[in-house]
Amino acid sequence: MARLDGKVILISGGARGQGAAEARLCIAEGARVVIGDVLEAEGRRLASELGSAAAFLRQDVTLESDWQKAIDAASSFGGLHGLVNNAGIYQPSTLMETDTELFERHMRINQLGCFLGMKCVVPLMERSGGGSIVNISSVAGLRGSPGAIAYSATKWALRGMTKAAAVDLAPRKIRVNSVHPGPIDTEMLKVRTPEQNRQRVQQVPMKRMGTAEEVARLVLFLLSDESGYITGAEVAIDGGATL
């Protein structure tokens, strides 16, 4: 297993689901973790569970001021070596059913939030000797996804933003990669009915959902020095759904 000894990692949307699994695994592998989320009660419970290696703060990823608070929290831990842009929403709707408000909400949280995160962490990460940014996209950013135009738009955007940032930040010793999960068994999929989720799983060659812990192990690898020559990559973790 990859190690993160002495590294400080910032995880947005880290209070539950994939973010919480990432926080637990990073700490288990030697990191200190700043958890940001708008879900205060869940975030504080998680930080309490994880002990002194974790800190929680309320973070709205659409606000640059909240990103600065998160960076200040990381600085108090001794620097910043990794960012996981995990915060996001999934409110599926077809093209004709999607109004401007819903589209812009996805753009602000899923896309603007990622942009602000990447931009804001660079100075501290560079002072810390470089690091790794992992943007959580989706298989909806690799292929057409029916009934989810706003979500798909933002996840395709993260794919392109990742590649552009990887080029921009390589001279600063900062790597940037994107992770593209398929159906993962978390709260996010409860927006679909159980029957809709069963039908979705039947389209996956492995015939099951992934787990948050499986995604976390991939994220850990991309945060660690073991992936030191990987940047600008897009990595699907989807049970073969994009084959």
N, C-alpha and C positions, 0 to 999 in steps of 0.2 A: 504494500500500500504506500502511496506517495505520502511524504511528510511535509508539514508546514511549520516546522519548529522555528519559533521566534517571529513569525510573520503576523501581520495585522491585516485582517480581511473585513471589508465592509459589504454587507448583504442588504440590498433594498428588498422590501416585501418579504422580510425574513421571519415574520411572526408565526407562520404555519406552512403546511404543505412542503413544497420543494425547498423554499427558503429555510424553513426550520430544520429540515433534514441536512441541508448544506451547513448550517451553523453547527449542528451537533457533530457532524463528521469533521469539519475543520478544527474544532476544538479538540476532538479526540486525537487528531493528528498533529497537535502541538501549537495551533494558532490561537490568537486572541481575536475576538469577533465583535464588531459593532453591528447590531441588528436595527434596521430602520423599518418602520411600518406605520400605517394609520390605525392598525388594530392594536390599540394600546394595551388592553387587558391581556390579550394573548401574547403580545410581545414581552410584557413584563413578567408573565408567568414563565415563559421560555428562558429569559435571561436569569431569573431566579433559579430555575432548574440547572442551568449551565454553570452558575457560580461566578467567581471573580474573573474568569477569562472572557466573560460576555458583558456587553453593555447594550441597553436598549434605549432608543429615543424615538419619539413620534416623528415620522418623516413623511411629508407629502412630496413625492418625487417631482411634482410639477413646479415646485418652489425652489429657486436657487438658494434662498436663505436657509431652507431646511437641509439642503445638501451641504452648505457650509457648516451647519451645526454637526452633521454627521462626520465631516472631515475633522472638525475640532475634537470630536470624541475619539476618533482614530489617533489623532496626534497625541492625545493624552495617554494612549496605550504605547506610544513610541514610534509612530510612523504609519505608513500605509503601503502594503505590498500587493493587495488584491482587491478587486471590486467585482461583485456579482450583481449585474443589473437584472434582478429577478422580479421586481414589482411589475404587475400588469393586470389587465382586466380582460375578460372574455364574455362578451354579451352578444351571442350570435344572432344575426339578422340578415335577411336577404337584401340584395341591392334595392329593390322597390319598397322594402319595409324599413330601411335605414334612413333616419332623418339626420339633418346636419348636426344636431346636438349629440347624438350617439356617435357619429363619425368623429367629431372633434374630441369627445371624451376619450375615445380610444387613442387618438393621436397625442393628446396631452399626456396621458399616463404611460402608454406603451412606447411612444416614440420620443416625445420631448423629454420625458423623464430619463430615458437612456442617454440622450444627447447631453443633458445637463450633468448626469453622473460622470460620463466619460470626460467631459471638459473640466469639471470642477476638481476631480481627483488628481489630475496630472501634476500640478505643482508639488503636492506633498508626496506623491508616488515617486516622482523624479528625485526629490530630495532624499527619499528612502533607498535610492539605488536602482529604481526601476520596479517593474512588477507585471501583473497580468490582469486584464479585464475580460470577464466572461459575460457576454450578452445572451440572455435567455430568449431565444426566438421560438420557433415552432415548426412542425412539418407544414403548417399553413404558410410558412415563408419559403417553402421549397416547391410547392405544387398548388394547384387550384383547390380551394376548400369551399364547398357549397354552403350557402346560408351563413356566411361569416365575413362579409366584405370588408367591414371596418377593421376587424381583428386581422384578417389576412393582409390588408394594406400595411398595417404597422409592422407585422412580422417580416414581410418582404423588405420593408424599410430598414429594419434592424440588420438584415443580412448585408445590405449595401453599406450601411453606416459602419458596420464592423470592418469591412474590407478597406474602406476609405481611412478609417481611424488607424488600422493596422499599419498602413503606409506612413501616415503622418507621425505616428508615435514610435515607430521602430528606432529612429535615431535617439530617442529618449530612453531606450531600453524598456519600453512598455509594449507588451504583446496584447493583441486583441483578437478574440475568437468568439464564434457564436455556436450555441447549442440549440438543437432543434428537436424537442421532445414530441413524440406522438401522444396517444392517449395515456395519461398518467393518472393513477388512482389518487386524486386529491379532491379537495372541496370545489375547485374550479369547475370540474365536470358535472357537478350537481345542478348546473343550469340546464343540462339536458335530462330527459327522463331516463329511468333505468332501461327501458326498452331501446331508446335511441343509443344509449351507451353500449348495450349488448350488440346491437346491429353494427356499431362502429368497430367493436372488437373483432367481429367476424371478418372485417376487411383487412385485419392485421395478420400477416403470415404466421406469426407466433401464437395467435389466437388468445392473447391476454393483454391486459393493461400493464404498463410499466409501473414501477414504484418510485416514490420520491427518493428513496435511498439509492436506487440505481442511477438516477440523474445526478445525485450528489456525488457519487463516486467519479463520474465523468468530470464534473465541475472541479472536484479536488485535483484530479490529474492536470487539468488545464491551468489551475492556479499554481501548481507546484513547479519546481525546477526540472522535473522529469519531462516536461513538455517545452523545454527551453528553446527549441528550434521550430516551434509551431506558432504561427501567427497568420491572421486572415483566414483561418480555416472555418468551415461550417460542418459541424458534426451532428448527424442525425442519431437519435436514440429513440427508436420507434418500432422495434420488433419487426422491421422489414416493411413498414407501411409505405415507404417511398420507393420501393424497388419496382 
